Amino acid sequence: MTGLAYQCTPLHPSLPPLSPPCLSPLPSFHITNSPHPPLSFQVFFVSVNSPSSSPVISKDPVVLDCVAHGQPPIVIRWLRNGVRLAESERLQFLSNGSLYILEARRDGEGSDGGFYQCLSQNKYGAILSQRSRLTIANISPFVVQPVPLEVTEGSVARFTCQVTSNPPATITWELDQSTLPLETDRITVLPNGALQIQNVQLEDAGKYRCVATNIGNRVKSRKATLSVINQGSAPKPRQRPRIIAGPQNMTASLHYTVVLECVATGNPRPIISWSRADSKPIDVFNARVLGSGNLVISDVKPQHSGVYLCRATTPRTCNYTIATANLTVLEPPSLVERPESQTRPRAGTARFVCQNGEEVHLNGRIKMYNSKLVITQITTEDDAIYQCVAENEQGSAVPGTAPRNIHAETISSSAILLAWERPIYNADKVIVFCTLHEGLNNEEYQVVIGNDTTSYIIDDLEPAWNYSFYMVAYMPMGASRMSDQVCQHTLEDVPLRTPELSLTSHSPTDIQVLWQPLPTKLSRGHIWAYRLSYRTAADATVLSVELAQNNTQYLLGDLQPDTVYLLRISAATRVGWCEPSSWTSHRTPKTSSIKVPPAPLLQQLEPLNCTSILVRWQPSPGSVVVQGYRLCYHEEGQPEQPSIQLQPEDTEYTISGLDPRRRYQVKLLALSLVGDGYQADQTLSTPGCVSIRDHPVAQPPAPDHVSAVVNSSSAVYLRWSRPAFASRKVVSYTARCTPVGLMNVSAIRYIQTTNQNVVIQGLEPNTRYELVVRLHADQLSSPWSSVVHQRTLPAAPSRPPEGVRVSLIEDGTALVSWREPEENNLAVTHYTILYASQRAWLAGHWQIMQRKGSNTMVLLERLEPGNVYLVKISASNLMGDGPFSTTVELALGPGPRHRGKSPRHSDSGSSSDTSGYYYHMDQKSMTGLMVGVCITLACIAICALILINKGRSRYISILIFFIYFRLVRLVENTFI
């Protein structure tokens, strides 16, 4: 059972009718204080009877019956493919509710083929029948025509043909305009159109033609000539088995008949047998062999699903070859527990059961738990008849008006691609689609999308955040129900900014560095490392320390006393490092100031608004009497403001008159009679604000006219235009380049520039990238521009094919195999194989073969015994040719090899893998051989014991040597 889903749809006379098929009796529930009359279960059955099992012929009349029971009057309407039908001269509604079609049409937009339903309605409600399909017979010209064949006498001939037909066509074959029988001892015609002729005779030569017939028409293929070559009385050479037409993967509906084809050649004629990969027995009651080896399974059921193996074996040998195919049997759903009608008070809860083992989650007040429909906070609008619907490909697809199969795919750290399928019914009436998603604060946002697309990129999202999406389709008759929800996580990005630092000294030779973890909106992912850098103000040499993500403090030791140190920090996610903060200064105490007050315990700075900062601290610990405090602050990159003297009892101070969106450094130290105490430093950025003094500038618009041009396999030229807006400061840009669909986003590139173009280099070949640009001005950033996509050009292969291997599989024939070069997105178009004997190689003569990029093996035939052959391979694509592999040698013996020997091989590595061989020793034969060896060894031991007891040690040595010699020769003849 595949693709199973449920839907429970309320139908009410006041609501626009939807069209789910009814697969269960229809329950209802009553609301006790509802203004509507209670809904009793009056409409209890409705169905459509149509000639769906036998398609009708074009221009024939058709009658579709609708059977409905309930309290009259019952009004019946008809729908085709979810659209209500209007009565006309050709479509007539009969008094008994049937639909009469005067002449069935097959072609064009006026075709009568499709899915029909009748909607039955009385004063209590409305229900919709199951869908019934009306098929108009048709047959196409031949899609596959038979081709001429030339075979030798006694071999196998096979012709194929194919048409598209509804109902399925009956295939027959003609030889010289005379009809061939469908099955004889030598001739077999399969339902798929294949004609098999075993043990071809001279009289089988002639012109063959395929004939396809259904109830509406009959078509004939082109003629194909079969030529039979007479080999005379000469003995035929032995040939290993070879499957020329193996079984194909099939998907069949329940109770259908399937045919798995298997045709093999060889001399002597191979024996074909069937088995299952899971070792289960093949159903002997429903399976039979058609012709010389085709497996026919009738009335297929789910237990027939599996992998089937066709094995062609040379009689009385261990030589065989295998072909496999997977059979999948689909079945419609079935309801094992049915819903019952209920009566519930207002604001109560109703539960309906519709059990089939599959779970569907709905939205809002109506939810489904383990196939139970739960409606909470019932209102009068819920007073209705509810239908439980189960559906898959094999039975009664669920019609609805909501978008289907919602799928979300992460594109980057700020964008998610949302894709969907149109509603099954009334899709042409959809005006717009509406996407709703929840943001950082569980706020719901709405995006309106035109109906000319089934995908949409939702960008400007927060990195590393879970978003949930659902969709609604808007039509003239109103909005559809909500689609299923999908959740998707945006990728991580580099942190938006660095943590704020707090600096203190506990001694003249150390600095205690503390910081707070970044909030989620700033970290933009999981912080996995911090990098703390420091240097003295007089020395440009920078030292750095990398710390794990769980660290929020670090003690710098072995520093110089009374020295100004500059410190900064940066943070990293798995994507990369953010820009480090600006340098923050801190002076270490003097060596003589050990008895001065230690640094105050400075708490986290708090911005009161965009122009004020609240500074709080706790008194300095220790025995030294504090006479007061000195507070200094300055904007980064600006000189310090005059210091502020505070009283010893003060524990907080408000710094005002600051500029918004600026980074400030605050310094605090305690004063005493013996000198100034240790200093505490901390940084903080003021937020943005709107005030008359600031004259705020609106967020600048995004760059426009963004375009991308491919330069090479590793670079893209990106350009854009500056939007029209006023700015007194320098405008800069950030370009972002993201590989599309890449979940590991370490390849995301950010490029800063003041130009309106940039060349992004170091990209992967043959890779599709998403490119966007944003603008920065007046400390404001624009939204990201519209997305453009561009694919880099493929690069010529830089490496040769891997694992080149040459195996001698029979006299004069060798198999060459290899693997694709280990390069990403290479797109190999073809391989070039050069081979030559050693003499030809010395003369500079190579034989050249080419194979498509999808092939990784080739046969070298007509090789001369006694020669040493050299083989090398190169890969090519549209951009050029790659280097050749190292040369692999294969030495051929002076004459024909013994048939019992295994194939020899040479390769470019040390691998001993023999899985590339065509033929294998049978497992039973190997087991028998090992048992025989063990019995022989046991006999040696017994004989040795007997002779030892009789004292004949010399005979023991001779006997053991002789038996050992024969045993070694036996093993060599078996494996070599």
Beta strands, then each sheet from edge to edge (+ up, - down):
strand 1: 5-11
strand 2: 29-31
strand 3: 45-49
strand 4: 62-69
strand 5: 75-80
strand 6: 83-84
strand 7: 91-93
strand 8: 99-101
strand 9: 114-122
strand 10: 125-128
strand 11: 132-134
strand 12: 138-139
strand 13: 149-152
strand 14: 157-159
strand 15: 165-166
strand 16: 170-175
strand 17: 178-179
strand 18: 187-189
strand 19: 195-197
strand 20: 206-213
strand 21: 218-220
strand 22: 224-229
strand 23: 239-245
strand 24: 250-253
strand 25: 258-260
strand 26: 263-267
strand 27: 271-276
strand 28: 287-290
strand 29: 294-297
strand 30: 306-313
strand 31: 320-330
strand 32: 342-344
strand 33: 350-353
strand 34: 366-369
strand 35: 372-375
strand 36: 385-391
strand 37: 404-410
strand 38: 416-421
strand 39: 432-438
strand 40: 444-450
strand 41: 455-458
strand 42: 466-475
strand 43: 478-479
strand 44: 486-489
strand 45: 501-504
strand 46: 511-515
strand 47: 529-536
strand 48: 543-548
strand 49: 553-556
strand 50: 564-572
strand 51: 584-587
strand 52: 601-602
strand 53: 606-609
strand 54: 612-618
strand 55: 628-635
strand 56: 644-646
strand 57: 652-655
strand 58: 663-672
strand 59: 675-685
strand 60: 704-710
strand 61: 716-721
strand 62: 732-739
strand 63: 749-753
strand 64: 757-760
strand 65: 768-777
strand 66: 780-781
strand 67: 788-791
strand 68: 802-810
strand 69: 813-819
strand 70: 830-837
strand 71: 847-852
strand 72: 857-860
strand 73: 868-877
strand 74: 880-881
strand 75: 888-891
strand 76: 904-907
sheet 1: 1+ 36-
sheet 2: 2+ 32+
sheet 3: 3+ 4- 8+ 7-
sheet 4: 6+ 5- 9+ 10-
sheet 5: 6+ 5- 9+ 11-
sheet 6: 12+ 15-
sheet 7: 13+ 22+ 20- 16+ 17-
sheet 8: 13+ 22+ 20- 21+
sheet 9: 14+ 19- 18+
sheet 10: 23+ 26-
sheet 11: 24+ 31+ 30- 27+
sheet 12: 25+ 29- 28+
sheet 13: 33+ 35- 34+
sheet 14: 37+ 38- 41+
sheet 15: 40+ 39- 42+ 43-
sheet 16: 40+ 39- 42+ 44-
sheet 17: 49+ 46- 45+ 59- 58+ 55- 56+
sheet 18: 48+ 47- 50+ 51-
sheet 19: 52+ 54- 53+
sheet 20: 52+ 54- 57+
sheet 21: 60+ 61- 64+
sheet 22: 63+ 62- 65+ 66-
sheet 23: 63+ 62- 65+ 67-
sheet 24: 72+ 69- 68+ 76-
sheet 25: 71+ 70- 73+ 74-
sheet 26: 71+ 70- 73+ 75-
end
